[in-house]
């Protein structure tokens, strides 16, 4: 693509010192305008947005390499997903501007996107961060555990004792139900083109409630 056709993100936490940028520009020039690492982009509302690779594109312009190869995600990423991928790609190497990093992280809307960003909010000096698996979430949340166990009283009692006094909702299912649950999740995801697990489970709940409402109406 011609680099003028690429839209940069208005916010980008990644910073690069002038000496490193000059080296990057020189490398692109010596390579005949070829980028050795392709920028990652997303097609949104008919526009190709840069997700990662802003400095590579700017260095390409400085090296007068106006047409470059890019990777483009055409699946229709949300703003939250774009920010998550932007922060995740930035986290691989280099450094970020802390204030801009906090501002970008605040735009992430789902737990799945928070996890994908690989950003630990405790490093952002944000008060009242809540623990959630291996990250901290800046949201109110409730933990629901679905445990697929062999059907035995001993297993049930062991789990009940382990969670005694903890404010967690725990569902215990026979381990033989796990394949059926996985198949339900898989088919719901494919049928309604939903990728986030939380959204899939939400849709499954909607389907069950709608079915129950139909049965109640038919019985009345």
Secondary structure as GFF3:
##gff-version 3
##sequence-region A 1 220
A	DSSP	three_ten_helix	3	5	.	.	.	ID=ss1
A	DSSP	beta_strand	6	7	.	.	.	ID=ss2
A	DSSP	beta_strand	14	15	.	.	.	ID=ss3
A	DSSP	alpha_helix	18	30	.	.	.	ID=ss4
A	DSSP	beta_strand	39	44	.	.	.	ID=ss5
A	DSSP	beta_strand	47	52	.	.	.	ID=ss6
A	DSSP	alpha_helix	54	62	.	.	.	ID=ss7
A	DSSP	beta_strand	70	73	.	.	.	ID=ss8
A	DSSP	alpha_helix	79	90	.	.	.	ID=ss9
A	DSSP	beta_strand	95	96	.	.	.	ID=ss10
A	DSSP	alpha_helix	98	105	.	.	.	ID=ss11
A	DSSP	alpha_helix	111	117	.	.	.	ID=ss12
A	DSSP	three_ten_helix	121	124	.	.	.	ID=ss13
A	DSSP	beta_strand	130	132	.	.	.	ID=ss14
A	DSSP	beta_strand	135	137	.	.	.	ID=ss15
A	DSSP	beta_strand	144	149	.	.	.	ID=ss16
A	DSSP	alpha_helix	153	162	.	.	.	ID=ss17
A	DSSP	beta_strand	169	174	.	.	.	ID=ss18
A	DSSP	three_ten_helix	175	177	.	.	.	ID=ss19
A	DSSP	alpha_helix	178	192	.	.	.	ID=ss20
A	DSSP	alpha_helix	197	219	.	.	.	ID=ss21
###
